[in-house]
Every structure is written in structure tokens, then in C-alpha cells.
Amino acid sequence: MNAAEHVHQLDTLFICPQFLFVLEIKNIHGRLEFDQLTHQCTRTKVDGTVEGFPNALTQTERHIRFLKSLIANYPLPIEGAVVIANPSAIIINPSNALPIFHVSGLHKHLQLLFKKYPQKIITEDQLTQLVQMLLSKQTAPRMQTSIAPSRIRHGVLCPNCSYQHAMSFQRGTWKCSYCHYSSIKIFAEALLDYRLLVSHNITNQQLRTFFGIHSSDTATRLLRKFQFPYTGTYRNRVYHLPENLLDHMERFY
């Protein structure tokens, strides 16, 4: 979630007309000790090894302060808790400021919050506006890959052959020479893979190289068919693959 220059990665945010509930979820095993004076979490393993971790309680308090500034126009109280997802973990010195408990206690804690805040503070319309505002602040993480493009299998791969064989483009459709499966729309899924793994942009030459299209005119017709936005002149044209690629291409089938 991004607001101004502050970026906060929230594990879970529970929203209702009575309150907001921030959950910091940790899947850690061992003996967990939370020191409120040093703001440190330490884990002691079975073999006696002691490790330090960022204090989830401090993280949760920071998220609460961030949300308070973000929803200043909404009079909702904000609660927080640290939830330990690993059932084998042993919690030592739980905080007096924020609750910390195993995931099995989450349902009971929610019941306590609804008893604490029995009345709706905002209307359903206000709740919808709040959710939309929070979603507008959300930034999807960019997928990063260390896979070299040369190691990525090229082509439109046949789903009927468990993606073992590449399909060829023949007379407006993609056909597998091995099992004879054919599909028009399979190209959209393959192009989405290209967008995720290689680049958000593609040229005529790159389309031919990656998808095994031998004709420059055929590649041009494919790119023009889906009306992708582009920059550059005819020879240097770069087509930009939109974020909603599948929905965009569906309109032209």
C-alpha cells in the first residue's frame, strides 16, 4: 500500500463498519520472546541457537499509525494484533500494548472486537468509499525474474500436449503439428507469458523470433489486429502490451 512517499506492506487488513483490524502474520517456529524494552524479537531453536528478528509488534504499531493518517476522514478505530501461524511456536512475554496469539485464537479475538465495538460507526456507502480509497493506494508488486530470456521456452506452447510442443500460426489459427489441437485464443495466454517474463513491449522482429512466425506481414497483421498502443515509425515501431492484456485481446476475437 502506497501513500505519498510511504510504502507499507500489510499482511492482512480486516475492514468493517465498526473498526479496522491490522494483522501481522508470522510463520515462525521455536521459542519466541518479545522484548518490549529493546523492541526486539528473539527465537530460540530446539538446538539452543538464538536468532534475532524484526519485532512484529513494532511493525504493527507502525501500520496502525500509517492507517490513522490515511483514514483521517473516517472516525473508525483501528486495532492490531500479531498472529503466529506456526502451531509449534511458543510465545514468551506477550505484549501489553498489542495482542499476540496463535492463529487458532483469531476467531475468538474477532468476537471480542465486535463486542467492544457493537455499533456501526460508518454507513455501508462510507464503507464502500473507504475500501475504494484503500484499493486506490494499493501498488501491485512487480514480478522480478532472474531467468535469462535465452532459457525461456519460445513459442505458443500446446496445452493439449502439456505444453511440450510449440504450435504454428496457420490461416488465422494456432495449430499443433503433434496432436493437431488448434486454438485461436491460445495466443493471448502465450503473449501474457511474454509480458510477465520478458517485457511489456514487443516489436515485429521480437514477435517473430519468440513465437516462431516467419512472415513479417503476418506478425504485423497480428499486432494490428489487437490494436495495441505503439510508439515509433513503421520500421522502428514498438508495441506496448497493456496490463489488462487478456481482457484487451478478448475484445478482438
N, C-alpha and C positions, 0 to 999 in steps of 0.2 A: 504494500500500500504506500502510495507516494503522495505527499502533500508538501507543496513548495519545494524546499531542498531536503526535507526529512523523509527518509525511507524506513519503514517499519515492516518487518516480516512477521505477521501474526499467524500463529498455528491455527487457531480456531476462534471465531467471534460469533457468539450466540446473541441474536437480536430479537427483542420482543417489545411490546408497548409498555412494559413495566421497567425494564432495565437492559443494559448491555453487559455481557459476560465474556471476559477475555480468558482464554485457556492457553497456557503454555504447556505443551505436552512433551515429556521427556521419556525416551525408551532406554533407560539406564539400569543396569543390574548392579548388585553389590550393596554395601552398607553406605547410605548417603547421609551426609551430615551437612546441614546448612548453618553457617556461622553468620548470625545477624550483625555481629560487630565488624567483621572483616568483609562481609558481603561475598563470601566465597563458598562454593560447594566442593566438598571432597568426597571421593569414592574410595572405599576400602574393599579390595577384591578378596576372594577366598584365600589366595596365597599370601595375603597381608600387604600387597602393593597398594600404595596410596596415590591417587591421581587428583588433580585439581580441575574443576570445570567452571565455566561462567555461571554465575548464580542466576538460576531461573527466576527466583523471586525478584531480583533487581530488574531483570528483563521485563517481567510482567508489570512491575510498577512503572517502568518507562513507557510501556504500551498504554497503560491507563492514562498517564499524563498526556500522551500524544492524542488519544481519543477525546479527552476532555477538551482540548483546544480545538479539535476537529469538529466536534458536535456542539459547540458553544451555544448555538441557537436552539438546541433541543434540551429540555430540562430532565434528561434521563440520568439516573445514577449509573455508575459503571463499577462493576465488580470484577474481581480477577482471582485466578487460582492456578496453581501448578499441579498438573496431573501426571503421575508416574504410570506409564503404560506397562512397564515390565513387572509382572506379579512377584518376581523373586527379589525385587529390591526391598531393602529395609530402610525406612525413613527415620533419621535421628534428628532431634532438635527441630521440630516443625516450627514454622514462623508464627509469631503472634499477630503480625501485621496482615499477612495473606495466608489463606488456607493452602495446604499442600496435602494431597492424598492420592491413593491408588485409584486407577480408573474405575474400579468396582464401586467406589463411593460417589461417582459423578451424579448418578440419578438422585441419590438422597440429598446431595448438596443443591441440586437444582430445585428440589422440592422445598428446601429451606429458603431459597431465594424467592420463590413465589409466595411463601408465607410472609417473608419480610416485606415484599412489595406486592400486596394483594390487588392494588388498584392500578388500572391503566393510566399512564401519565400522558401519553400522546395518542392521537386518533390513528385509525388504520391508514388514512390518507397521509398523515405525517410520517407514519412508519414506512410507507412506500417511498416517500420523498427521501427519507433518511437512507434507506437501502440503496436507492439510485445514486445518491450523493456519494456514499461509500464505494459503490462499484465504480463510479467515475474516477475515483482516486486510485483504483487498483491498477497496477502495472504487471502485465504478464511477464514472467521471467523469460529471457532469451535463451534458447537452447544453444549450447555450445558443444561442438564436437571436435575431437582431436583426430578424427578419421580422415586420412588423406583422400582427396577425390579419386585418386587412382585405385583405391581399394574398394570403392563403392561400385556395386554391380550396375552396369548401364542397361538401358532399355526398358521397355514396358514388359514387365515380367508376368507370365501367365498364372493367374490364381488357381486355375483348374489343374495345373501341374505343380502345385505347392511352390510357385514362384521359382521353379527350376529352369524354365526355358523362356527365352525372350520372344515377344510377339513382333510381327512386322505389320507395317501400315499398308493396306491394300484396298484401293477403291473405297476410301472413306471409313474403313473399319480396321480394327486391330485383330490379327489372326495368329494363332499358334500353329506352327507347322508340325509340331509333335502330336498334339491331341486334337487339333482342328477347332479348338474353342475360339470363339470370336466375340468381340465386345466393342461398342463404340465409346462407352463411358469410362472404360478402364484407363484411358489416357489421363483423365483428371486425377486419379489416385497416384499415378506414376509422376505426374508433374508436381503434385503436392509433396511427394517424397523428395523430389529435386529441390523444391523450395526450402524444405526443412533441413536437408543435409548438405546442399551445395550453395545455393544463392537465391536471393529474392528476385534477381534479374536474369534474363536469358537473351541471347542473340540467336539469329538464324543458324549460324555455324554451331553454336553450342547445342541447340536443339537437335540438329542433325547428328552431331557427334555422340551425344548422350543417349538418344533414342533410336539410333540406327536408321535414320531417314536419309536416303541417298539423294533425293532431289531438293534443290534449294527452293524451287517453286512450290513444292508440296509443303515444305516447312513454313514458307511464307503464308500459304493459304490456311494452315493450321493456326498460326499466330493471329492472323487477321480475323479468322472465324470467331474467336473468343473476345475480340475487341479489347485486348489488354492495353492499358496505357503505355505509352512509349516516349522515349526521347531520342534525339539524333535524326540524321538524314537517312535515306533509304539504305545506303551502304553501311552506315555506322549505327543503325537503329538498335536500341536496347529496349526490350520489353520488360515491364515491371509486373511481377506476379502479385496480385493483391492478397491481403491477409485472409480474406474470406474466399479463397480460391475455389473450393468445391461449389459453393453457392453461386459464385460468379459464373463458372463454366456451365452449371446446370441450366442456366437461362438460355443457352445457345444450342442445346441438344434437341 
